[in-house]
Amino acid sequence: ARFSVDPRRVAVSGDSAGGNLAAAVSQQLQKEPGQKIKLKAQALLYPALQALDLNTPSYQQNQDMPILPRTLMVRF
């Protein structure tokens, strides 16, 4: 009511670190007791969700992709 937003139409989105933030917001909303907002959608564009182990199967499979190759990912 304060912002004239329909809580049934709220979504989050982000890319890279913003994708990580959007995922964290989504998880936090699910944990909050009595939370009235249920996200309509979540759009994550190559989110940085796991950077602790760069030897997982998905990192191995995509290590030479042009957007963010493993050699660049290790810098972060």
C-alpha positions as CSV (number, residue, x, y, z in Angstrom):
1,A,0.0,0.0,0.0
2,R,2.8,2.4,0.8
3,F,4.3,2.1,-2.7
4,S,1.2,1.0,-4.5
5,V,2.8,-2.3,-5.5
6,D,0.8,-5.5,-5.9
7,P,2.6,-8.0,-3.7
8,R,1.5,-10.8,-6.0
9,R,3.5,-9.4,-8.9
10,V,6.9,-8.9,-7.3
11,A,10.0,-10.4,-9.0
12,V,13.8,-10.2,-8.5
13,S,16.5,-10.3,-11.1
14,G,20.2,-9.8,-11.3
15,D,23.3,-10.8,-13.2
16,S,26.7,-11.9,-11.8
17,A,27.0,-10.6,-8.2
18,G,23.5,-9.1,-8.6
19,G,22.2,-12.6,-9.4
20,N,23.7,-13.8,-6.2
21,L,22.0,-11.0,-4.3
22,A,18.6,-11.8,-6.0
23,A,19.0,-15.5,-5.0
24,A,19.8,-14.4,-1.4
25,V,16.7,-12.2,-1.3
26,S,14.5,-15.0,-2.6
27,Q,15.9,-17.4,0.0
28,Q,15.6,-14.9,2.8
29,L,11.9,-14.2,1.9
30,Q,11.2,-17.9,2.2
31,K,12.8,-18.1,5.7
32,E,10.9,-15.1,7.2
33,P,8.0,-16.3,9.3
34,G,4.8,-14.6,8.5
35,Q,6.2,-13.1,5.3
36,K,3.3,-12.0,3.0
37,I,5.3,-11.5,-0.2
38,K,5.8,-14.6,-2.4
39,L,8.0,-13.8,-5.4
40,K,6.3,-14.2,-8.8
41,A,9.6,-14.8,-10.5
42,Q,13.3,-14.9,-10.1
43,A,15.6,-14.3,-13.1
44,L,19.3,-15.1,-12.5
45,L,21.8,-14.3,-15.3
46,Y,25.0,-16.2,-14.8
47,P,24.8,-15.6,-11.0
48,A,27.9,-16.1,-8.9
49,L,26.3,-18.6,-6.5
50,Q,29.3,-20.8,-5.7
51,A,32.9,-19.6,-6.0
52,L,34.5,-21.7,-3.2
53,D,35.4,-24.7,-5.4
54,L,36.3,-24.1,-9.1
55,N,36.7,-27.8,-9.7
56,T,33.0,-28.8,-9.7
57,P,31.7,-30.6,-12.8
58,S,29.9,-27.4,-14.1
59,Y,33.1,-25.3,-13.7
60,Q,35.0,-28.0,-15.6
61,Q,32.4,-28.2,-18.4
62,N,32.3,-24.4,-18.9
63,Q,35.8,-23.4,-18.1
64,D,36.5,-22.1,-21.6
65,M,33.2,-20.3,-22.2
66,P,33.6,-16.7,-23.6
67,I,31.6,-14.8,-21.0
68,L,33.5,-15.7,-17.9
69,P,36.2,-18.3,-18.4
70,R,37.7,-20.1,-15.5
71,T,41.0,-18.1,-15.9
72,L,39.1,-14.9,-15.2
73,M,36.8,-16.4,-12.5
74,V,39.8,-17.2,-10.3
75,R,40.6,-13.5,-10.0
76,F,37.3,-12.9,-8.2
